[in-house]
Amino acid sequence: MARHPYRRLRSARFALPEVGISEHGNIRSLHLGSETVQSSMNVDYPAELVLSYSRAMMAWLLFAENVRHITQIGLGGGSFVRWIDAYLPDVAQTAVEINPQVISVARGLFELPFESEKFEIIEADGAEYIKTLRGGTDILLVDGFDGVQIIDTLVAEPFFADCRTALSENGIFVTNWWSGDKRYPLFLQRLAQVFDQRVLCVPAETHGNVAVLAFQNQAPQPLAALQKKAAKLSEQYGLDFKTMLHQAHVPPGSTWQWLC
């Protein structure tokens, strides 16, 4: 995997939330300055996607082909890193995390794979790092919270535009938002504007989380073909792609026809 040229500019640091750890039975969780769970790991099966929003964010597999590189904004406890390493071992991945304490805790307590040509961690502001990519990644997984709410720069139009520039020709942007946030419709509107309305919402099973996908270049697909693929993926990966597909919908007011 070619390393992306990146040098972090050392500007004034703002206060980053303290990292906390909790354990309940075989589930170890990471917190950022509050009781809210940011990431969880099954210590008996580290590759499992414990939280429902993380499973919903895998909906991109219904649409992607020939994925070679995935960039993650927000490392957390490394749930996506472990799952991709276990189930998509040929795919290279870069995780970008601004909080060095999160990186240290994830390395020490959350069973990350060893860093190599296939996996790297970069300590940086994700919104700044993404500007260095020019068609250099196929999938963008964005999950950036400060312990209380989503980080403002990760829901701004300039960030979405930088993400679109960073994606390859058929790349897919995926993020985790909370539908109960009063700003949620505004976030959807901004994203749809940048990605020419090609936005799809996949509700998680619990807590009001929604995996939101935006497509660089996605033509409408036949429902029957997607249903067949969902059944195959469900069997292959043990995730409920059939329900994801059934519940997927475009935002209100969207003009994009994602099915033909």
N, C-alpha and C positions, 0 to 999 in steps of 0.2 A: 504494500500500500504506500503510495506516495505521501509524504508528509506535507501538510499544508503550511506554507510560510506564514508564521504569525509571531509577532513580538508584542507582548503586553506593555502598554504605556502605563507607568506607575503614577497614576493620579491620586488625589486625596481619597482615602478609603472611607466609606460610610459604614455605619455600625451594622454588622451582620448578626443574625440571630444565633443564639447558642444552640448547639446540637444536644439533644437528649435521646436516651434509649430506654425503651420499655420492653418487657417480655411477659407474655401470657401463654402458658403452655409451651408449644413449639413455635410460636410466632414471635419474632423479634421485630420491633418497629423503630423507626427513626422519627424524631420530632424536631421542629425548629422553633424554639422559644415559646411553645404552647403545647397543650394536650392534643392538638390535632395531629393525626397520623399522616406523615408525608410519604412513607414507604414502609413496606412490611416484607419479611422473608420467613418462609417455612424452613426452620433450621434442619429439618429432616429431608427436605427436598428443595434446595435453594433455588432451582430454576422455576419453580411454580410462581405464576403471577397471582399473588394472594388477593390484591385489591381489585375490585370489579372495574374501576376506571382503567387500570393498566391492561386488563383483558380487552376492553372495548377499543383501546388505542391500537390494538393489533388488527383492526378492521382493514387497514391498508393492504393486508395480504390478499384481500378479495380482488384488488385492482392492479397490483404491481406485478411486473415481470422483469426478470434479469436484474435484480437488485444486487449491486456490488458494494455500496457504501451507505452507512446510516450515520447521521449526526444527531446526537442528543443534547438538547439544551436543558441542563439540570440533571445532575447525577443521582441525587437522593441516596437511597440505599442500594442502588444498582439493579433494580428489578429488571429493567429492559436489557441491561448489559448481560445479566446471567441468562435470561431467556434466549436472547439472540445467540449467545455463545453456545448454548445447548442445542437449539433447534435450527439455527441458520449458521453453522460453523464456517461456511465459506464466505460469509459477508463480513467485510471490515467495518469497524465502528469506532467513532470518536465521541467521547463524552466530554462536554464542556461544563464546568462547574466553577462558580465565582467564590465559593466559600471553602477555604482550605481545610477547615475543621470537618466539613462534610466529606471531603476527599479522604482525609485521614481516617475518619470513622468507617467509611465505606470499605476502605482497603483492609482495615483491621478486624471489623466485626461482621461484614456482610458478604464474605466469600466471593469477591470479584475474581474473574480470571486474571492470570498474569498479563501485564502489559507486554505487547509484542507488535509485530507488523500488522496484526489483525485487530488490535485494540489499544487505544491510547486515551489517556485522560489529560485534558488541558485545563489548567486553572486560569479562568478568564471570565469576563463579562460576556455572556452569550450573545447579547445584542450587538456587541462590538466585534466579536469573533466572526459572526456570520457574514460580516461585510467582506471578509477575506476570501470567501468561497464564490467562485464564478462557474456555476454548473458543475460543481465538484462533488455533489452528494445526491443520492437518489431518494432518500427518505429523511425527513426532518421530524424528530420527536421532541416536542416542546412541552416541558412540564416545570414551570418556574413559579414557585410560591415563596413568600417570605415568612411563612408561619401564620399569617393572618389572611392575606389575600394574594391574588395574582400580581406579579410584578408589572408595573405600568408600562415599562418599555417593551414588554413582550406582547402587548395587545395594541400597539400603536401602528398606524399605517406605514411609517418608514421601516419598521421592523418587518412587517409583512412583505413589503416591497423587496427588502434585502433578502428575505427568505426565498422569494420567487426567483431572484437572480442567482441564488446559491444552488437551486435545484437543477438537476439534469433535465433533459428534454421531456421525459415522462415522469418527473419526480412528483412526490406527494408530501405535503405538509400535514402534520398531525399534532393536535394540541389537546390539552385537558382543561375544560372550563366547567364552571358550576352554573347550572341553569337558574339557580336562585339569586345569583348576582344581578342586581338591577341594571348593571351595565352590559349584561350578556347580549341583548339585542344589538347594542352599539358595536360590540366586538364582532358579531356576525356580519353586520353591515360593512364594517371596515374591511374585513377579510374578503368578503364577496366582491367588493369593489376592486381590490387589488388582483384577485384571481379570476376576474371576468365571470363572476357568479358560480363558478364551479366549486361549490361548497356542499358538503354532506355532513349531517349530524347523526351520530350513533350513540344513543343513550346507554350509560352504564346500568348495571342491574340495580344499584343502590345509591342512595345519598344525593341524587340529583346531578351527579357528574355526567358530562357529555364529552365524548371524543369527537372533535371537529376536524374533518379532513378537507383540505383544499388541494385542487389538482392543477398541475402545470399545464397539462394537455390531455384531457380525458374525454373521449367520445362516448356517447350513450351506448350502453350494452344491453343485450337481451336479458330479461329477467331469468329465463330458463337456464341460460348459460351461467349466470351468477349463482343460481340456486344449486346447480350441479357442482360448481367450484366450492361453494360454501359447505356442501356435504363432504366433499373430499378433504377440505382443510380441517373440518371439525374432527374427522377421523385421524388425520395426520398429526394434528397438534393438540388435540384434547381441549380445544376452546370452542365455544358455542357460536360459530360463524353463522349458523342458520338463523339464530335469533338476532344477531347483529344485522344481518341483511334484511330481515323482516321489519325491524324497527328503524332502519335507516331512512332519513327523510331530508329533503332540502329545507333551508330556513324559510319561514313565511315571507312571501313576496318575491322569492327567487324565480327567475325566468329559466333557470337551467333544467333541461330534461336529461336526467341521468340514466333513464331507462328508455329503451326503444322497443 
